[in-house]
Amino acid sequence: MTQVTIRELTHGFSGYIKAVKRGEKIVILERRTPVADLIPHNENLAQPGWKRPISKIKVKGIKLSSAVSKIRDEER
């Protein structure tokens, strides 16, 4: 993983693109704070992670709110 400032990225963009093609991850910094990642393209991903649907998970047992109420009652 390489970290570069925006200025370094713009001045050496083609070199960083070549590094990404080789599979390297580039972290782009703005005033020493990470703001973006430059990663190799993945054709297997149809959508970015924040757009993918999340399936609900059913957990067996008592409800969380009931468990919290029970614990609070026991502490009294």
C-alpha positions, -999 to 999 in steps of 0.1 A, spaced: 0 0 0 13 34 -10 2 67 3 5 98 -18 -7 134 -16 -30 148 -43 -1 168 -57 22 137 -59 -7 119 -76 -13 145 -102 25 148 -110 31 111 -113 -3 99 -123 8 74 -150 33 58 -126 6 53 -100 -18 39 -126 9 13 -135 13 4 -99 -25 -1 -96 -24 -23 -127 1 -45 -109 -24 -49 -80 -11 -22 -56 -35 -1 -36 -29 37 -35 -42 57 -6 -47 94 -16 -41 119 12 -53 154 17 -32 172 44 -21 138 58 -57 125 60 -68 96 38 -96 107 15 -97 80 -12 -83 47 -24 -72 39 -59 -76 2 -63 -75 -23 -93 -108 -27 -112 -128 -58 -103 -152 -69 -130 -169 -93 -105 -185 -64 -86 -216 -53 -103 -222 -25 -78 -200 -7 -51 -204 -20 -16 -225 9 -5 -251 2 -32 -254 -36 -27 -285 -49 -9 -280 -64 26 -300 -94 35 -317 -95 69 -305 -120 94 -330 -138 117 -316 -147 151 -332 -173 173 -339 -166 209 -353 -137 229 -355 -102 215 -326 -79 224 -350 -54 240 -364 -82 262 -329 -93 272 -319 -57 281 -351 -53 302 -344 -86 320 -308 -76 328 -319 -42 341 -346 -58 363 -320 -82 377 -296 -54 386 -323 -36 407 
